[in-house]
Amino acid sequence: MQDQLPILIILTPLLLAFVNALVGWFRPSYSVFISIFAMALTLYFSIETMGLVISDGVIEYVLGGWKAPYGIEYV
């Protein structure tokens, strides 16, 4: 899972914002807990990624399997 940490920092708030909107429609009181959970999970992924960068150096994540001139590279 350490290979997927950079993209999880971006996807976690996006996906949980969608879940938060759906749950908030039916149970508005649960929205606060989902938001706090999303922030805590994103913070955890960020700290884990920081530990990897400190120990291994620069992390390059290629989206879609295409290299830099043709695809999106997340560094």
CHARMM-style PDB file with segment names, atoms N, HN, CA, C and O in Angstrom:
ATOM      1  N   MET     1       0.809  -1.188   0.000  1.00  0.00      PROA
ATOM      2  CA  MET     1       0.000   0.000   0.000  1.00  0.00      PROA
ATOM      3  C   MET     1       0.856   1.257   0.000  1.00  0.00      PROA
ATOM      4  O   MET     1       0.352   2.339  -0.302  1.00  0.00      PROA
ATOM      5  N   GLN     2       2.122   1.144   0.327  1.00  0.00      PROA
ATOM      6  HN  GLN     2       2.532   0.265   0.573  1.00  0.00      PROA
ATOM      7  CA  GLN     2       2.982   2.318   0.355  1.00  0.00      PROA
ATOM      8  C   GLN     2       3.165   2.916  -1.031  1.00  0.00      PROA
ATOM      9  O   GLN     2       3.453   4.105  -1.160  1.00  0.00      PROA
ATOM     10  N   ASP     3       3.001   2.106  -2.063  1.00  0.00      PROA
ATOM     11  HN  ASP     3       2.767   1.140  -1.959  1.00  0.00      PROA
ATOM     12  CA  ASP     3       3.126   2.635  -3.414  1.00  0.00      PROA
ATOM     13  C   ASP     3       1.958   3.555  -3.769  1.00  0.00      PROA
ATOM     14  O   ASP     3       2.101   4.435  -4.618  1.00  0.00      PROA
ATOM     15  N   GLN     4       0.818   3.364  -3.136  1.00  0.00      PROA
ATOM     16  HN  GLN     4       0.702   2.649  -2.446  1.00  0.00      PROA
ATOM     17  CA  GLN     4      -0.390   4.123  -3.454  1.00  0.00      PROA
ATOM     18  C   GLN     4      -0.611   5.338  -2.554  1.00  0.00      PROA
ATOM     19  O   GLN     4      -1.589   6.062  -2.742  1.00  0.00      PROA
ATOM     20  N   LEU     5       0.255   5.577  -1.599  1.00  0.00      PROA
ATOM     21  HN  LEU     5       1.049   4.989  -1.446  1.00  0.00      PROA
ATOM     22  CA  LEU     5       0.061   6.674  -0.652  1.00  0.00      PROA
ATOM     23  C   LEU     5      -0.073   8.053  -1.301  1.00  0.00      PROA
ATOM     24  O   LEU     5      -0.933   8.825  -0.878  1.00  0.00      PROA
ATOM     25  N   PRO     6       0.734   8.400  -2.306  1.00  0.00      PROA
ATOM     26  CA  PRO     6       0.586   9.750  -2.884  1.00  0.00      PROA
ATOM     27  C   PRO     6      -0.797  10.011  -3.474  1.00  0.00      PROA
ATOM     28  O   PRO     6      -1.333  11.110  -3.332  1.00  0.00      PROA
ATOM     29  N   ILE     7      -1.367   9.026  -4.124  1.00  0.00      PROA
ATOM     30  HN  ILE     7      -0.931   8.133  -4.239  1.00  0.00      PROA
ATOM     31  CA  ILE     7      -2.679   9.254  -4.736  1.00  0.00      PROA
ATOM     32  C   ILE     7      -3.790   9.180  -3.693  1.00  0.00      PROA
ATOM     33  O   ILE     7      -4.845   9.788  -3.875  1.00  0.00      PROA
ATOM     34  N   LEU     8      -3.571   8.447  -2.606  1.00  0.00      PROA
ATOM     35  HN  LEU     8      -2.714   7.953  -2.458  1.00  0.00      PROA
ATOM     36  CA  LEU     8      -4.578   8.367  -1.548  1.00  0.00      PROA
ATOM     37  C   LEU     8      -4.755   9.709  -0.837  1.00  0.00      PROA
ATOM     38  O   LEU     8      -5.828   9.994  -0.305  1.00  0.00      PROA
ATOM     39  N   ILE     9      -3.706  10.527  -0.827  1.00  0.00      PROA
ATOM     40  HN  ILE     9      -2.835  10.295  -1.259  1.00  0.00      PROA
ATOM     41  CA  ILE     9      -3.818  11.860  -0.233  1.00  0.00      PROA
ATOM     42  C   ILE     9      -4.833  12.704  -1.007  1.00  0.00      PROA
ATOM     43  O   ILE     9      -5.511  13.548  -0.422  1.00  0.00      PROA
ATOM     44  N   ILE    10      -4.936  12.483  -2.295  1.00  0.00      PROA
ATOM     45  HN  ILE    10      -4.385  11.797  -2.770  1.00  0.00      PROA
ATOM     46  CA  ILE    10      -5.869  13.244  -3.125  1.00  0.00      PROA
ATOM     47  C   ILE    10      -7.249  12.586  -3.166  1.00  0.00      PROA
ATOM     48  O   ILE    10      -8.265  13.276  -3.083  1.00  0.00      PROA
ATOM     49  N   LEU    11      -7.292  11.262  -3.292  1.00  0.00      PROA
ATOM     50  HN  LEU    11      -6.467  10.701  -3.360  1.00  0.00      PROA
ATOM     51  CA  LEU    11      -8.567  10.575  -3.461  1.00  0.00      PROA
ATOM     52  C   LEU    11      -9.403  10.499  -2.187  1.00  0.00      PROA
ATOM     53  O   LEU    11     -10.632  10.510  -2.262  1.00  0.00      PROA
ATOM     54  N   THR    12      -8.772  10.423  -1.032  1.00  0.00      PROA
ATOM     55  HN  THR    12      -7.774  10.414  -0.971  1.00  0.00      PROA
ATOM     56  CA  THR    12      -9.521  10.281   0.218  1.00  0.00      PROA
ATOM     57  C   THR    12     -10.494  11.441   0.450  1.00  0.00      PROA
ATOM     58  O   THR    12     -11.675  11.187   0.684  1.00  0.00      PROA
ATOM     59  N   PRO    13     -10.049  12.703   0.396  1.00  0.00      PROA
ATOM     60  CA  PRO    13     -11.029  13.786   0.598  1.00  0.00      PROA
ATOM     61  C   PRO    13     -12.079  13.860  -0.506  1.00  0.00      PROA
ATOM     62  O   PRO    13     -13.233  14.201  -0.245  1.00  0.00      PROA
ATOM     63  N   LEU    14     -11.682  13.542  -1.739  1.00  0.00      PROA
ATOM     64  HN  LEU    14     -10.745  13.266  -1.951  1.00  0.00      PROA
ATOM     65  CA  LEU    14     -12.648  13.603  -2.840  1.00  0.00      PROA
ATOM     66  C   LEU    14     -13.747  12.571  -2.673  1.00  0.00      PROA
ATOM     67  O   LEU    14     -14.927  12.892  -2.812  1.00  0.00      PROA
ATOM     68  N   LEU    15     -13.372  11.335  -2.376  1.00  0.00      PROA
ATOM     69  HN  LEU    15     -12.413  11.075  -2.264  1.00  0.00      PROA
ATOM     70  CA  LEU    15     -14.365  10.273  -2.238  1.00  0.00      PROA
ATOM     71  C   LEU    15     -15.222  10.460  -0.982  1.00  0.00      PROA
ATOM     72  O   LEU    15     -16.436  10.261  -1.022  1.00  0.00      PROA
ATOM     73  N   LEU    16     -14.595  10.839   0.117  1.00  0.00      PROA
ATOM     74  HN  LEU    16     -13.609  11.001   0.149  1.00  0.00      PROA
ATOM     75  CA  LEU    16     -15.362  11.015   1.338  1.00  0.00      PROA
ATOM     76  C   LEU    16     -16.229  12.274   1.300  1.00  0.00      PROA
ATOM     77  O   LEU    16     -17.213  12.354   2.036  1.00  0.00      PROA
ATOM     78  N   ALA    17     -15.896  13.245   0.474  1.00  0.00      PROA
ATOM     79  HN  ALA    17     -15.097  13.180  -0.124  1.00  0.00      PROA
ATOM     80  CA  ALA    17     -16.785  14.397   0.297  1.00  0.00      PROA
ATOM     81  C   ALA    17     -18.071  13.964  -0.403  1.00  0.00      PROA
ATOM     82  O   ALA    17     -19.155  14.449  -0.079  1.00  0.00      PROA
ATOM     83  N   PHE    18     -17.947  13.058  -1.352  1.00  0.00      PROA
ATOM     84  HN  PHE    18     -17.066  12.663  -1.616  1.00  0.00      PROA
ATOM     85  CA  PHE    18     -19.128  12.511  -2.025  1.00  0.00      PROA
ATOM     86  C   PHE    18     -19.979  11.710  -1.044  1.00  0.00      PROA
ATOM     87  O   PHE    18     -21.202  11.853  -1.011  1.00  0.00      PROA
ATOM     88  N   VAL    19     -19.323  10.862  -0.242  1.00  0.00      PROA
ATOM     89  HN  VAL    19     -18.330  10.746  -0.268  1.00  0.00      PROA
ATOM     90  CA  VAL    19     -20.034  10.088   0.779  1.00  0.00      PROA
ATOM     91  C   VAL    19     -20.689  11.032   1.792  1.00  0.00      PROA
ATOM     92  O   VAL    19     -21.819  10.803   2.224  1.00  0.00      PROA
ATOM     93  N   ASN    20     -19.979  12.077   2.157  1.00  0.00      PROA
ATOM     94  HN  ASN    20     -19.061  12.263   1.805  1.00  0.00      PROA
ATOM     95  CA  ASN    20     -20.500  13.048   3.112  1.00  0.00      PROA
ATOM     96  C   ASN    20     -21.759  13.737   2.571  1.00  0.00      PROA
ATOM     97  O   ASN    20     -22.707  13.979   3.317  1.00  0.00      PROA
ATOM     98  N   ALA    21     -21.762  14.043   1.302  1.00  0.00      PROA
ATOM     99  HN  ALA    21     -20.992  13.846   0.695  1.00  0.00      PROA
ATOM    100  CA  ALA    21     -22.939  14.678   0.708  1.00  0.00      PROA
ATOM    101  C   ALA    21     -24.132  13.727   0.709  1.00  0.00      PROA
ATOM    102  O   ALA    21     -25.259  14.139   0.984  1.00  0.00      PROA
ATOM    103  N   LEU    22     -23.886  12.462   0.403  1.00  0.00      PROA
ATOM    104  HN  LEU    22     -22.971  12.127   0.180  1.00  0.00      PROA
ATOM    105  CA  LEU    22     -24.981  11.492   0.402  1.00  0.00      PROA
ATOM    106  C   LEU    22     -25.512  11.237   1.804  1.00  0.00      PROA
ATOM    107  O   LEU    22     -26.724  11.236   2.020  1.00  0.00      PROA
ATOM    108  N   VAL    23     -24.622  11.025   2.747  1.00  0.00      PROA
ATOM    109  HN  VAL    23     -23.637  11.026   2.572  1.00  0.00      PROA
ATOM    110  CA  VAL    23     -25.039  10.759   4.124  1.00  0.00      PROA
ATOM    111  C   VAL    23     -25.666  12.005   4.742  1.00  0.00      PROA
ATOM    112  O   VAL    23     -26.643  11.906   5.485  1.00  0.00      PROA
ATOM    113  N   GLY    24     -25.120  13.154   4.444  1.00  0.00      PROA
ATOM    114  HN  GLY    24     -24.327  13.234   3.840  1.00  0.00      PROA
ATOM    115  CA  GLY    24     -25.637  14.403   4.987  1.00  0.00      PROA
ATOM    116  C   GLY    24     -27.057  14.705   4.533  1.00  0.00      PROA
ATOM    117  O   GLY    24     -27.788  15.427   5.211  1.00  0.00      PROA
ATOM    118  N   TRP    25     -27.445  14.162   3.402  1.00  0.00      PROA
ATOM    119  HN  TRP    25     -26.851  13.575   2.852  1.00  0.00      PROA
ATOM    120  CA  TRP    25     -28.798  14.356   2.916  1.00  0.00      PROA
ATOM    121  C   TRP    25     -29.815  13.668   3.840  1.00  0.00      PROA
ATOM    122  O   TRP    25     -30.906  14.187   4.080  1.00  0.00      PROA
ATOM    123  N   PHE    26     -29.428  12.478   4.356  1.00  0.00      PROA
ATOM    124  HN  PHE    26     -28.542  12.057   4.161  1.00  0.00      PROA
ATOM    125  CA  PHE    26     -30.331  11.716   5.202  1.00  0.00      PROA
ATOM    126  C   PHE    26     -30.075  11.912   6.700  1.00  0.00      PROA
ATOM    127  O   PHE    26     -31.014  11.979   7.494  1.00  0.00      PROA
ATOM    128  N   ARG    27     -28.814  12.000   7.072  1.00  0.00      PROA
ATOM    129  HN  ARG    27     -28.051  11.946   6.428  1.00  0.00      PROA
ATOM    130  CA  ARG    27     -28.425  12.163   8.476  1.00  0.00      PROA
ATOM    131  C   ARG    27     -27.423  13.310   8.598  1.00  0.00      PROA
ATOM    132  O   ARG    27     -26.216  13.067   8.616  1.00  0.00      PROA
ATOM    133  N   PRO    28     -27.892  14.546   8.683  1.00  0.00      PROA
ATOM    134  CA  PRO    28     -26.959  15.694   8.736  1.00  0.00      PROA
ATOM    135  C   PRO    28     -26.008  15.670   9.922  1.00  0.00      PROA
ATOM    136  O   PRO    28     -24.920  16.242   9.847  1.00  0.00      PROA
ATOM    137  N   SER    29     -26.393  15.019  11.016  1.00  0.00      PROA
ATOM    138  HN  SER    29     -27.277  14.554  11.077  1.00  0.00      PROA
ATOM    139  CA  SER    29     -25.521  14.998  12.192  1.00  0.00      PROA
ATOM    140  C   SER    29     -24.278  14.133  11.972  1.00  0.00      PROA
ATOM    141  O   SER    29     -23.279  14.306  12.671  1.00  0.00      PROA
ATOM    142  N   TYR    30     -24.323  13.206  11.010  1.00  0.00      PROA
ATOM    143  HN  TYR    30     -25.134  13.065  10.442  1.00  0.00      PROA
ATOM    144  CA  TYR    30     -23.167  12.340  10.739  1.00  0.00      PROA
ATOM    145  C   TYR    30     -22.110  13.031   9.882  1.00  0.00      PROA
ATOM    146  O   TYR    30     -20.982  12.548   9.794  1.00  0.00      PROA
ATOM    147  N   SER    31     -22.450  14.136   9.260  1.00  0.00      PROA
ATOM    148  HN  SER    31     -23.367  14.528   9.331  1.00  0.00      PROA
ATOM    149  CA  SER    31     -21.519  14.820   8.359  1.00  0.00      PROA
ATOM    150  C   SER    31     -20.253  15.279   9.073  1.00  0.00      PROA
ATOM    151  O   SER    31     -19.166  15.233   8.498  1.00  0.00      PROA
ATOM    152  N   VAL    32     -20.385  15.713  10.301  1.00  0.00      PROA
ATOM    153  HN  VAL    32     -21.268  15.749  10.768  1.00  0.00      PROA
ATOM    154  CA  VAL    32     -19.223  16.172  11.062  1.00  0.00      PROA
ATOM    155  C   VAL    32     -18.247  15.024  11.281  1.00  0.00      PROA
ATOM    156  O   VAL    32     -17.036  15.197  11.141  1.00  0.00      PROA
ATOM    157  N   PHE    33     -18.771  13.856  11.624  1.00  0.00      PROA
ATOM    158  HN  PHE    33     -19.754  13.715  11.738  1.00  0.00      PROA
ATOM    159  CA  PHE    33     -17.905  12.705  11.876  1.00  0.00      PROA
ATOM    160  C   PHE    33     -17.208  12.221  10.610  1.00  0.00      PROA
ATOM    161  O   PHE    33     -16.043  11.827  10.653  1.00  0.00      PROA
ATOM    162  N   ILE    34     -17.910  12.249   9.496  1.00  0.00      PROA
ATOM    163  HN  ILE    34     -18.857  12.570   9.461  1.00  0.00      PROA
ATOM    164  CA  ILE    34     -17.293  11.853   8.225  1.00  0.00      PROA
ATOM    165  C   ILE    34     -16.207  12.853   7.833  1.00  0.00      PROA
ATOM    166  O   ILE    34     -15.155  12.456   7.332  1.00  0.00      PROA
ATOM    167  N   SER    35     -16.447  14.128   8.052  1.00  0.00      PROA
ATOM    168  HN  SER    35     -17.301  14.451   8.459  1.00  0.00      PROA
ATOM    169  CA  SER    35     -15.444  15.148   7.726  1.00  0.00      PROA
ATOM    170  C   SER    35     -14.195  15.001   8.592  1.00  0.00      PROA
ATOM    171  O   SER    35     -13.075  15.100   8.090  1.00  0.00      PROA
ATOM    172  N   ILE    36     -14.382  14.768   9.872  1.00  0.00      PROA
ATOM    173  HN  ILE    36     -15.292  14.687  10.280  1.00  0.00      PROA
ATOM    174  CA  ILE    36     -13.240  14.580  10.769  1.00  0.00      PROA
ATOM    175  C   ILE    36     -12.474  13.313  10.400  1.00  0.00      PROA
ATOM    176  O   ILE    36     -11.244  13.298  10.429  1.00  0.00      PROA
ATOM    177  N   PHE    37     -13.200  12.250  10.054  1.00  0.00      PROA
ATOM    178  HN  PHE    37     -14.200  12.262  10.031  1.00  0.00      PROA
ATOM    179  CA  PHE    37     -12.553  11.010   9.629  1.00  0.00      PROA
ATOM    180  C   PHE    37     -11.739  11.222   8.350  1.00  0.00      PROA
ATOM    181  O   PHE    37     -10.626  10.709   8.229  1.00  0.00      PROA
ATOM    182  N   ALA    38     -12.294  11.977   7.398  1.00  0.00      PROA
ATOM    183  HN  ALA    38     -13.198  12.393   7.497  1.00  0.00      PROA
ATOM    184  CA  ALA    38     -11.574  12.259   6.151  1.00  0.00      PROA
ATOM    185  C   ALA    38     -10.301  13.052   6.413  1.00  0.00      PROA
ATOM    186  O   ALA    38      -9.255  12.769   5.828  1.00  0.00      PROA
ATOM    187  N   MET    39     -10.389  14.047   7.294  1.00  0.00      PROA
ATOM    188  HN  MET    39     -11.239  14.277   7.769  1.00  0.00      PROA
ATOM    189  CA  MET    39      -9.205  14.849   7.614  1.00  0.00      PROA
ATOM    190  C   MET    39      -8.148  14.015   8.336  1.00  0.00      PROA
ATOM    191  O   MET    39      -6.955  14.136   8.055  1.00  0.00      PROA
ATOM    192  N   ALA    40      -8.589  13.174   9.264  1.00  0.00      PROA
ATOM    193  HN  ALA    40      -9.558  13.076   9.492  1.00  0.00      PROA
ATOM    194  CA  ALA    40      -7.639  12.333  10.006  1.00  0.00      PROA
ATOM    195  C   ALA    40      -6.968  11.319   9.092  1.00  0.00      PROA
ATOM    196  O   ALA    40      -5.763  11.089   9.200  1.00  0.00      PROA
ATOM    197  N   LEU    41      -7.735  10.711   8.195  1.00  0.00      PROA
ATOM    198  HN  LEU    41      -8.714  10.897   8.108  1.00  0.00      PROA
ATOM    199  CA  LEU    41      -7.163   9.734   7.270  1.00  0.00      PROA
ATOM    200  C   LEU    41      -6.185  10.389   6.302  1.00  0.00      PROA
ATOM    201  O   LEU    41      -5.135   9.822   6.001  1.00  0.00      PROA
ATOM    202  N   THR    42      -6.522  11.573   5.815  1.00  0.00      PROA
ATOM    203  HN  THR    42      -7.375  12.034   6.059  1.00  0.00      PROA
ATOM    204  CA  THR    42      -5.619  12.308   4.929  1.00  0.00      PROA
ATOM    205  C   THR    42      -4.350  12.723   5.668  1.00  0.00      PROA
ATOM    206  O   THR    42      -3.258  12.662   5.104  1.00  0.00      PROA
ATOM    207  N   LEU    43      -4.481  13.138   6.908  1.00  0.00      PROA
ATOM    208  HN  LEU    43      -5.369  13.187   7.367  1.00  0.00      PROA
ATOM    209  CA  LEU    43      -3.308  13.474   7.712  1.00  0.00      PROA
ATOM    210  C   LEU    43      -2.416  12.257   7.906  1.00  0.00      PROA
ATOM    211  O   LEU    43      -1.193  12.362   7.812  1.00  0.00      PROA
ATOM    212  N   TYR    44      -3.017  11.105   8.175  1.00  0.00      PROA
ATOM    213  HN  TYR    44      -4.011  11.019   8.252  1.00  0.00      PROA
ATOM    214  CA  TYR    44      -2.243   9.871   8.339  1.00  0.00      PROA
ATOM    215  C   TYR    44      -1.480   9.526   7.055  1.00  0.00      PROA
ATOM    216  O   TYR    44      -0.289   9.215   7.101  1.00  0.00      PROA
ATOM    217  N   PHE    45      -2.168   9.582   5.912  1.00  0.00      PROA
ATOM    218  HN  PHE    45      -3.135   9.834   5.874  1.00  0.00      PROA
ATOM    219  CA  PHE    45      -1.504   9.291   4.639  1.00  0.00      PROA
ATOM    220  C   PHE    45      -0.383  10.289   4.363  1.00  0.00      PROA
ATOM    221  O   PHE    45       0.661   9.912   3.831  1.00  0.00      PROA
ATOM    222  N   SER    46      -0.585  11.547   4.714  1.00  0.00      PROA
ATOM    223  HN  SER    46      -1.434  11.853   5.146  1.00  0.00      PROA
ATOM    224  CA  SER    46       0.436  12.574   4.500  1.00  0.00      PROA
ATOM    225  C   SER    46       1.666  12.329   5.361  1.00  0.00      PROA
ATOM    226  O   SER    46       2.794  12.486   4.895  1.00  0.00      PROA
ATOM    227  N   ILE    47       1.454  11.942   6.619  1.00  0.00      PROA
ATOM    228  HN  ILE    47       0.537  11.814   6.999  1.00  0.00      PROA
ATOM    229  CA  ILE    47       2.588  11.669   7.506  1.00  0.00      PROA
ATOM    230  C   ILE    47       3.348  10.436   7.050  1.00  0.00      PROA
ATOM    231  O   ILE    47       4.578  10.414   7.096  1.00  0.00      PROA
ATOM    232  N   GLU    48       2.631   9.411   6.612  1.00  0.00      PROA
ATOM    233  HN  GLU    48       1.632   9.429   6.575  1.00  0.00      PROA
ATOM    234  CA  GLU    48       3.299   8.210   6.081  1.00  0.00      PROA
ATOM    235  C   GLU    48       4.109   8.544   4.832  1.00  0.00      PROA
ATOM    236  O   GLU    48       5.226   8.053   4.667  1.00  0.00      PROA
ATOM    237  N   THR    49       3.558   9.369   3.958  1.00  0.00      PROA
ATOM    238  HN  THR    49       2.651   9.768   4.092  1.00  0.00      PROA
ATOM    239  CA  THR    49       4.279   9.774   2.750  1.00  0.00      PROA
ATOM    240  C   THR    49       5.501  10.609   3.105  1.00  0.00      PROA
ATOM    241  O   THR    49       6.551  10.464   2.480  1.00  0.00      PROA
ATOM    242  N   MET    50       5.378  11.473   4.095  1.00  0.00      PROA
ATOM    243  HN  MET    50       4.525  11.591   4.603  1.00  0.00      PROA
ATOM    244  CA  MET    50       6.519  12.265   4.539  1.00  0.00      PROA
ATOM    245  C   MET    50       7.634  11.358   5.063  1.00  0.00      PROA
ATOM    246  O   MET    50       8.811  11.607   4.806  1.00  0.00      PROA
ATOM    247  N   GLY    51       7.264  10.310   5.795  1.00  0.00      PROA
ATOM    248  HN  GLY    51       6.308  10.107   6.004  1.00  0.00      PROA
ATOM    249  CA  GLY    51       8.265   9.354   6.275  1.00  0.00      PROA
ATOM    250  C   GLY    51       8.964   8.645   5.134  1.00  0.00      PROA
ATOM    251  O   GLY    51      10.171   8.412   5.195  1.00  0.00      PROA
ATOM    252  N   LEU    52       8.219   8.296   4.090  1.00  0.00      PROA
ATOM    253  HN  LEU    52       7.239   8.485   4.040  1.00  0.00      PROA
ATOM    254  CA  LEU    52       8.839   7.667   2.917  1.00  0.00      PROA
ATOM    255  C   LEU    52       9.780   8.616   2.197  1.00  0.00      PROA
ATOM    256  O   LEU    52      10.857   8.212   1.758  1.00  0.00      PROA
ATOM    257  N   VAL    53       9.381   9.871   2.074  1.00  0.00      PROA
ATOM    258  HN  VAL    53       8.506  10.199   2.431  1.00  0.00      PROA
ATOM    259  CA  VAL    53      10.234  10.853   1.393  1.00  0.00      PROA
ATOM    260  C   VAL    53      11.506  11.098   2.192  1.00  0.00      PROA
ATOM    261  O   VAL    53      12.582  11.246   1.612  1.00  0.00      PROA
ATOM    262  N   ILE    54      11.398  11.142   3.509  1.00  0.00      PROA
ATOM    263  HN  ILE    54      10.524  11.022   3.980  1.00  0.00      PROA
ATOM    264  CA  ILE    54      12.582  11.352   4.340  1.00  0.00      PROA
ATOM    265  C   ILE    54      13.538  10.175   4.222  1.00  0.00      PROA
ATOM    266  O   ILE    54      14.752  10.367   4.159  1.00  0.00      PROA
ATOM    267  N   SER    55      13.002   8.958   4.192  1.00  0.00      PROA
ATOM    268  HN  SER    55      12.016   8.802   4.243  1.00  0.00      PROA
ATOM    269  CA  SER    55      13.871   7.782   4.151  1.00  0.00      PROA
ATOM    270  C   SER    55      14.364   7.437   2.752  1.00  0.00      PROA
ATOM    271  O   SER    55      15.519   7.042   2.588  1.00  0.00      PROA
ATOM    272  N   ASP    56      13.502   7.579   1.735  1.00  0.00      PROA
ATOM    273  HN  ASP    56      12.564   7.900   1.869  1.00  0.00      PROA
ATOM    274  CA  ASP    56      13.856   7.122   0.381  1.00  0.00      PROA
ATOM    275  C   ASP    56      14.152   8.240  -0.607  1.00  0.00      PROA
ATOM    276  O   ASP    56      14.791   7.993  -1.630  1.00  0.00      PROA
ATOM    277  N   GLY    57      13.717   9.434  -0.338  1.00  0.00      PROA
ATOM    278  HN  GLY    57      13.199   9.634   0.493  1.00  0.00      PROA
ATOM    279  CA  GLY    57      13.910  10.536  -1.280  1.00  0.00      PROA
ATOM    280  C   GLY    57      12.633  10.814  -2.056  1.00  0.00      PROA
ATOM    281  O   GLY    57      11.535  10.535  -1.575  1.00  0.00      PROA
ATOM    282  N   VAL    58      12.775  11.358  -3.243  1.00  0.00      PROA
ATOM    283  HN  VAL    58      13.667  11.585  -3.634  1.00  0.00      PROA
ATOM    284  CA  VAL    58      11.652  11.789  -4.067  1.00  0.00      PROA
ATOM    285  C   VAL    58      10.797  10.593  -4.469  1.00  0.00      PROA
ATOM    286  O   VAL    58      11.321   9.537  -4.826  1.00  0.00      PROA
ATOM    287  N   ILE    59       9.477  10.764  -4.410  1.00  0.00      PROA
ATOM    288  HN  ILE    59       9.051  11.621  -4.120  1.00  0.00      PROA
ATOM    289  CA  ILE    59       8.536   9.735  -4.838  1.00  0.00      PROA
ATOM    290  C   ILE    59       7.893  10.196  -6.136  1.00  0.00      PROA
ATOM    291  O   ILE    59       7.390  11.316  -6.217  1.00  0.00      PROA
ATOM    292  N   GLU    60       7.904   9.349  -7.141  1.00  0.00      PROA
ATOM    293  HN  GLU    60       8.312   8.438  -7.076  1.00  0.00      PROA
ATOM    294  CA  GLU    60       7.271   9.651  -8.421  1.00  0.00      PROA
ATOM    295  C   GLU    60       6.107   8.687  -8.614  1.00  0.00      PROA
ATOM    296  O   GLU    60       6.286   7.471  -8.553  1.00  0.00      PROA
ATOM    297  N   TYR    61       4.929   9.224  -8.845  1.00  0.00      PROA
ATOM    298  HN  TYR    61       4.784  10.212  -8.895  1.00  0.00      PROA
ATOM    299  CA  TYR    61       3.727   8.422  -9.068  1.00  0.00      PROA
ATOM    300  C   TYR    61       3.192   8.754 -10.446  1.00  0.00      PROA
ATOM    301  O   TYR    61       2.821   9.898 -10.712  1.00  0.00      PROA
ATOM    302  N   VAL    62       3.149   7.762 -11.326  1.00  0.00      PROA
ATOM    303  HN  VAL    62       3.450   6.833 -11.110  1.00  0.00      PROA
ATOM    304  CA  VAL    62       2.707   7.963 -12.707  1.00  0.00      PROA
ATOM    305  C   VAL    62       1.246   7.553 -12.800  1.00  0.00      PROA
ATOM    306  O   VAL    62       0.900   6.406 -12.517  1.00  0.00      PROA
ATOM    307  N   LEU    63       0.391   8.483 -13.195  1.00  0.00      PROA
ATOM    308  HN  LEU    63       0.672   9.415 -13.425  1.00  0.00      PROA
ATOM    309  CA  LEU    63      -1.040   8.207 -13.330  1.00  0.00      PROA
ATOM    310  C   LEU    63      -1.341   7.646 -14.709  1.00  0.00      PROA
ATOM    311  O   LEU    63      -0.924   8.215 -15.718  1.00  0.00      PROA
ATOM    312  N   GLY    64      -2.054   6.545 -14.758  1.00  0.00      PROA
ATOM    313  HN  GLY    64      -2.393   6.083 -13.939  1.00  0.00      PROA
ATOM    314  CA  GLY    64      -2.466   5.956 -16.022  1.00  0.00      PROA
ATOM    315  C   GLY    64      -1.406   5.139 -16.724  1.00  0.00      PROA
ATOM    316  O   GLY    64      -1.669   4.606 -17.802  1.00  0.00      PROA
ATOM    317  N   GLY    65      -0.217   5.019 -16.156  1.00  0.00      PROA
ATOM    318  HN  GLY    65      -0.004   5.452 -15.281  1.00  0.00      PROA
ATOM    319  CA  GLY    65       0.818   4.204 -16.766  1.00  0.00      PROA
ATOM    320  C   GLY    65       1.609   4.886 -17.880  1.00  0.00      PROA
ATOM    321  O   GLY    65       2.441   4.237 -18.515  1.00  0.00      PROA
ATOM    322  N   TRP    66       1.378   6.160 -18.134  1.00  0.00      PROA
ATOM    323  HN  TRP    66       0.702   6.687 -17.618  1.00  0.00      PROA
ATOM    324  CA  TRP    66       2.097   6.891 -19.168  1.00  0.00      PROA
ATOM    325  C   TRP    66       3.202   7.702 -18.526  1.00  0.00      PROA
ATOM    326  O   TRP    66       2.989   8.307 -17.475  1.00  0.00      PROA
ATOM    327  N   LYS    67       4.354   7.728 -19.121  1.00  0.00      PROA
ATOM    328  HN  LYS    67       4.527   7.237 -19.975  1.00  0.00      PROA
ATOM    329  CA  LYS    67       5.486   8.496 -18.603  1.00  0.00      PROA
ATOM    330  C   LYS    67       5.280   9.990 -18.826  1.00  0.00      PROA
ATOM    331  O   LYS    67       4.319  10.401 -19.475  1.00  0.00      PROA
ATOM    332  N   ALA    68       6.180  10.791 -18.290  1.00  0.00      PROA
ATOM    333  HN  ALA    68       6.961  10.457 -17.762  1.00  0.00      PROA
ATOM    334  CA  ALA    68       6.025  12.241 -18.150  1.00  0.00      PROA
ATOM    335  C   ALA    68       5.671  13.028 -19.422  1.00  0.00      PROA
ATOM    336  O   ALA    68       4.763  13.856 -19.348  1.00  0.00      PROA
ATOM    337  N   PRO    69       6.299  12.839 -20.552  1.00  0.00      PROA
ATOM    338  CA  PRO    69       5.936  13.721 -21.663  1.00  0.00      PROA
ATOM    339  C   PRO    69       4.498  13.524 -22.155  1.00  0.00      PROA
ATOM    340  O   PRO    69       3.898  14.454 -22.695  1.00  0.00      PROA
ATOM    341  N   TYR    70       3.943  12.322 -21.974  1.00  0.00      PROA
ATOM    342  HN  TYR    70       4.430  11.567 -21.536  1.00  0.00      PROA
ATOM    343  CA  TYR    70       2.610  12.025 -22.507  1.00  0.00      PROA
ATOM    344  C   TYR    70       1.541  11.895 -21.429  1.00  0.00      PROA
ATOM    345  O   TYR    70       0.361  12.113 -21.703  1.00  0.00      PROA
ATOM    346  N   GLY    71       1.926  11.552 -20.236  1.00  0.00      PROA
ATOM    347  HN  GLY    71       2.885  11.374 -20.013  1.00  0.00      PROA
ATOM    348  CA  GLY    71       0.960  11.334 -19.167  1.00  0.00      PROA
ATOM    349  C   GLY    71       1.159  12.298 -18.017  1.00  0.00      PROA
ATOM    350  O   GLY    71       1.916  13.263 -18.114  1.00  0.00      PROA
ATOM    351  N   ILE    72       0.468  12.019 -16.931  1.00  0.00      PROA
ATOM    352  HN  ILE    72      -0.147  11.235 -16.852  1.00  0.00      PROA
ATOM    353  CA  ILE    72       0.527  12.861 -15.746  1.00  0.00      PROA
ATOM    354  C   ILE    72       1.421  12.177 -14.727  1.00  0.00      PROA
ATOM    355  O   ILE    72       1.194  11.021 -14.371  1.00  0.00      PROA
ATOM    356  N   GLU    73       2.432  12.884 -14.258  1.00  0.00      PROA
ATOM    357  HN  GLU    73       2.616  13.824 -14.547  1.00  0.00      PROA
ATOM    358  CA  GLU    73       3.325  12.359 -13.256  1.00  0.00      PROA
ATOM    359  C   GLU    73       3.188  13.217 -11.994  1.00  0.00      PROA
ATOM    360  O   GLU    73       3.311  14.441 -12.038  1.00  0.00      PROA
ATOM    361  N   TYR    74       2.933  12.547 -10.880  1.00  0.00      PROA
ATOM    362  HN  TYR    74       2.833  11.553 -10.844  1.00  0.00      PROA
ATOM    363  CA  TYR    74       2.725  13.201  -9.590  1.00  0.00      PROA
ATOM    364  C   TYR    74       3.981  12.978  -8.774  1.00  0.00      PROA
ATOM    365  O   TYR    74       4.267  11.853  -8.362  1.00  0.00      PROA
ATOM    366  N   VAL    75       4.752  14.069  -8.530  1.00  0.00      PROA
ATOM    367  HN  VAL    75       4.520  14.982  -8.864  1.00  0.00      PROA
ATOM    368  CA  VAL    75       6.023  13.955  -7.829  1.00  0.00      PROA
ATOM    369  C   VAL    75       5.900  14.609  -6.472  1.00  0.00      PROA
ATOM    370  OT1 VAL    75       6.864  14.628  -5.706  1.00  0.00      PROA
TER     371      VAL     75
END
